[in-house]
């Protein structure tokens, strides 16, 4: 067996990672273990982590079965983590999947299942995590929650409508969550926005076949893995750097594609606000001092 010894275990963080069987979750799990830190690794099929369980001692790695759509399983997993390690310091909401499907071609049951996994699963994991980070960890120790979103959590794309919806919801939840955490709890959350990575994705459904349809063009552009720039192992290393930051930003992009797409949309949004500023002001009630409102809300004028 490799990994940290029992003498090392009292001085390192405990990570709780969902969706560890493959892709980014698996890469992050291996990176955290190699660094000597402790991990609660969860997957719907824990047998997929058997090789790692044989390599690392139980003092460092706890493998648990977890379907994040099952709230009872989530509670049981955190209960086991607390009993095994006594604390949880970093939670990574990574479990998820994607489908490539036009909105018209996606069964509602499939869209709802995606929301249950990508959004509600992360919400319920976060709620359980807070109770440990606030009430079980040492006072003021707090904790960090890393919500794995996507460039698709900031920008909508054809054939990704319901995936986008779930990730947009997760990002809004994360922003509100941070504003509810009291400073003395020292609990914070960061949104991780990966671009295109060579990981496993789900199936596809097609409703349109006209060459000029944006969804058809997007499907053609993304059907080969060569279009993706990201290396999951390097992403795992970057996520660990984020976990070490004293003051991490709300959002962190992974990949040049993610960085440039986010930057482009943010600039376009800002430009739109200035272009249509008069329309926004026109809806104020009579007597409202718009300059005073702007100053109060910290507006930055060009």
C-alpha positions in Angstrom: 0.0 0.0 0.0 1.1 3.6 -0.7 -0.2 6.9 0.8 0.1 8.7 4.1 0.8 6.9 7.4 -1.2 7.2 10.5 1.3 9.7 11.9 0.5 12.0 9.0 -3.3 11.8 9.3 -3.9 14.4 12.0 -2.4 17.3 10.1 -4.1 17.2 6.7 -7.5 18.0 5.4 -10.4 15.7 4.7 -12.0 15.9 1.3 -15.4 14.7 0.4 -15.8 14.2 -3.4 -18.8 13.0 -5.3 -18.7 11.3 -8.7 -15.3 9.8 -8.3 -15.7 6.8 -10.7 -14.3 8.6 -13.8 -13.5 11.8 -15.4 -12.6 14.9 -13.4 -13.7 13.4 -10.2 -11.4 10.4 -10.6 -8.5 12.7 -11.6 -9.1 14.9 -8.5 -9.3 11.9 -6.2 -6.0 10.6 -7.4 -4.3 14.0 -7.1 -5.6 14.5 -3.5 -4.5 11.0 -2.5 -1.0 11.5 -4.0 -0.6 14.7 -2.0 -1.1 12.8 1.2 -4.5 14.2 2.2 -7.5 12.2 3.3 -10.5 11.6 1.1 -14.0 10.3 1.4 -14.5 9.1 -2.2 -18.1 8.5 -3.3 -19.5 6.9 -6.4 -22.7 5.2 -7.4 -20.6 2.1 -8.1 -17.9 2.0 -5.4 -16.4 -1.1 -7.0 -15.0 1.3 -9.7 -12.6 2.6 -7.0 -11.4 -0.9 -5.9 -7.9 -0.5 -7.2 -7.4 2.8 -5.2 -8.9 1.2 -2.1 -6.3 -1.5 -2.3 -3.4 1.0 -2.8 -4.3 3.4 0.0 -4.9 2.7 3.7 -8.3 3.3 5.3 -6.7 6.0 7.4 -6.4 8.0 4.2 -9.2 6.7 1.9 -12.8 5.9 2.7 -14.9 4.7 -0.3 -18.6 4.9 -0.1 -21.6 4.2 -2.3 -23.5 7.4 -3.1 -26.2 8.3 -5.5 -26.6 12.1 -5.0 -30.3 11.9 -5.9 -30.9 9.9 -2.7 -31.0 12.2 0.2 -30.8 9.4 2.8 -27.6 8.1 1.2 -26.2 11.6 1.4 -26.9 11.8 5.1 -25.5 8.3 5.7 -22.3 9.2 3.8 -21.6 12.3 5.9 -22.4 10.3 9.0 -19.8 7.7 7.9 -17.3 10.4 7.1 -17.7 12.0 10.5 -17.3 8.7 12.3 -14.3 7.7 10.2 -12.3 11.0 10.0 -14.0 13.2 12.6 -14.2 16.2 10.2 -14.8 17.3 6.7 -12.8 20.2 5.3 -13.3 20.3 1.5 -16.5 19.2 -0.3 -16.4 18.8 -4.1 -19.8 18.6 -5.8 -18.7 16.9 -8.9 -21.3 14.1 -9.6 -23.1 14.6 -12.8 -23.5 13.8 -16.5 -24.6 15.5 -19.7 -26.8 14.8 -22.6 -26.7 16.4 -26.1 -30.3 16.9 -27.0 -32.5 19.6 -28.4 -35.1 20.9 -26.0 -37.9 19.5 -28.1 -36.3 16.1 -28.2 -35.6 15.7 -24.5 -38.2 13.8 -22.5 -39.3 15.7 -19.4 -38.4 12.8 -17.2 -34.8 13.0 -18.4 -34.7 16.7 -17.9 -36.0 16.4 -14.4 -33.5 13.6 -13.6 -30.7 15.8 -14.8 -31.9 18.6 -12.5 -32.1 16.2 -9.6 -28.5 15.1 -10.1 -26.7 18.3 -11.1 -28.6 20.7 -9.0 -30.6 19.1 -6.1 -27.8 16.6 -5.5 -25.3 19.4 -5.0 -27.7 21.4 -2.9 -28.4 18.4 -0.5 -24.7 17.6 -0.3 -23.9 21.2 0.6 -26.6 21.3 3.3 -25.1 18.2 5.0 -21.6 19.7 4.6 -22.5 22.9 6.4 -23.7 21.1 9.5 -20.3 19.4 9.8 -18.2 22.4 8.9 -20.0 24.7 11.3 -20.9 22.3 14.2 -18.3 19.5 14.1 -15.1 21.0 12.8 -12.9 22.9 15.2 -14.3 26.4 16.0 -13.6 28.9 13.2 -12.0 26.1 11.1 -14.9 26.2 8.7 -14.6 24.6 5.4 -14.6 25.0 1.6 -17.2 23.8 -0.9 -16.2 23.5 -4.5 -19.2 23.3 -6.9 -18.2 21.9 -10.2 -20.2 23.9 -12.7 -19.2 24.3 -16.3 -18.8 27.0 -19.0 -22.4 25.8 -19.5 -23.3 27.3 -16.2 -22.6 30.7 -17.6 -23.3 30.4 -21.3 -26.2 28.6 -22.8 -25.7 26.5 -26.0 -27.9 24.6 -28.4 -28.4 21.0 -27.5 -27.4 21.7 -23.9 -30.6 23.5 -22.7 -31.4 21.4 -19.7 -27.8 20.9 -18.7 -27.4 24.6 -18.9 -30.5 25.1 -16.7 -29.2 22.8 -14.0 -25.7 24.5 -14.0 -27.1 28.0 -14.1 -29.3 27.1 -11.0 -26.2 25.7 -9.2 -24.3 28.9 -9.8 -27.2 31.1 -8.5 -27.5 28.8 -5.5 -23.7 29.1 -4.8 -23.8 32.9 -4.9 -26.7 33.1 -2.4 -25.1 30.4 -0.2 -21.9 32.5 0.2 -24.0 35.6 1.2 -25.8 33.5 3.9 -22.6 32.2 5.6 -21.7 34.2 8.7 -18.0 35.3 8.7 -17.3 33.6 12.0 -18.2 30.2 10.4 -15.4 30.6 7.9 -17.4 28.6 5.3 -17.2 29.6 1.7 -18.0 28.1 -1.7 -16.3 28.5 -5.1 -17.8 27.9 -8.5 -15.4 25.9 -10.8 -16.2 26.4 -14.5 -14.4 23.9 -16.7 -14.3 24.3 -20.4 -14.1 21.3 -22.8 -12.3 18.3 -21.2 -11.8 14.8 -22.5 -14.2 13.1 -20.1 -17.1 10.8 -20.4 -20.5 12.2 -21.3 -24.0 10.9 -21.8 -26.1 10.1 -24.8 -27.7 12.3 -27.4 -31.1 13.0 -28.9 -31.8 14.8 -32.1 -34.8 16.9 -33.2 -33.4 19.0 -36.0 -31.6 17.9 -39.2 -31.4 21.2 -41.2 -27.7 22.1 -41.8 -28.4 25.7 -40.9 -29.8 24.9 -37.5 -27.5 26.1 -34.7 -28.0 22.8 -32.8 -26.9 20.8 -35.8 -23.9 23.0 -36.3 -23.0 22.7 -32.6 -23.4 19.0 -32.6 -21.0 18.7 -35.6 -18.5 20.9 -33.9 -18.4 19.0 -30.6 -18.9 15.4 -31.8 -15.1 14.6 -31.8 -13.0 14.8 -28.6 -10.3 16.6 -30.6 -12.3 19.8 -30.1 -11.6 19.7 -26.3 -8.5 21.4 -25.0 -8.6 20.4 -21.3 -6.5 17.8 -19.5 -8.4 16.4 -16.4 -5.2 15.7 -14.5 -4.1 19.4 -14.9 -7.6 20.4 -13.9 -7.3 18.4 -10.7 -4.0 20.2 -9.9 -5.7 23.6 -10.5 -8.6 22.7 -8.3 -6.1 21.9 -5.5 -4.5 25.3 -6.0 -8.0 26.9 -5.6 -8.5 24.9 -2.3 -5.2 26.4 -1.0 -6.2 30.0 -1.8 -6.9 32.2 1.2 -9.3 34.4 -0.8 -10.5 32.5 -3.8 -12.8 34.3 -6.2 -16.5 33.3 -6.6 -15.8 31.8 -10.0 -12.7 30.1 -11.4 -12.4 29.1 -15.1 -10.4 26.0 -16.1 -9.2 26.1 -19.7 -8.4 28.9 -22.2 -11.8 28.3 -23.9 -13.7 28.8 -20.6 -11.7 31.9 -19.7 -12.3 33.6 -23.1 -16.0 32.6 -23.4 -16.7 33.9 -19.9 -14.8 37.1 -20.5 -16.5 37.7 -23.8 -20.0 37.3 -22.4 -19.2 39.4 -19.3 -18.0 42.2 -21.6 -21.0 41.9 -23.9 -23.4 42.0 -20.9 -21.6 45.2 -19.6 -21.8 46.8 -23.0 -25.5 46.0 -23.3 -26.2 47.7 -19.9 -24.6 50.9 -21.1 -26.3 50.8 -24.5 -29.8 50.4 -23.0 -29.2 52.3 -19.8 -31.9 54.9 -20.6 -34.5 52.1 -21.0 -33.7 50.7 -17.6 -33.9 54.1 -15.9 -37.3 54.9 -17.6 -39.1 52.4 -15.4 -38.2 54.1 -12.1 -41.1 55.5 -10.1 -41.6 59.3 -10.2 -39.2 61.1 -7.8 -36.6 58.4 -7.7 -33.1 59.8 -7.8 -31.3 57.4 -10.1 -27.9 58.8 -9.4 -28.4 58.2 -5.7 -29.6 54.6 -6.4 -26.6 54.0 -8.6 -24.2 55.3 -6.0 -25.8 53.3 -3.3 -25.5 50.1 -5.3 -21.9 50.8 -6.2 -22.4 51.4 -9.9 -19.3 51.9 -12.0 -19.8 54.3 -14.9 -17.7 54.2 -18.0 
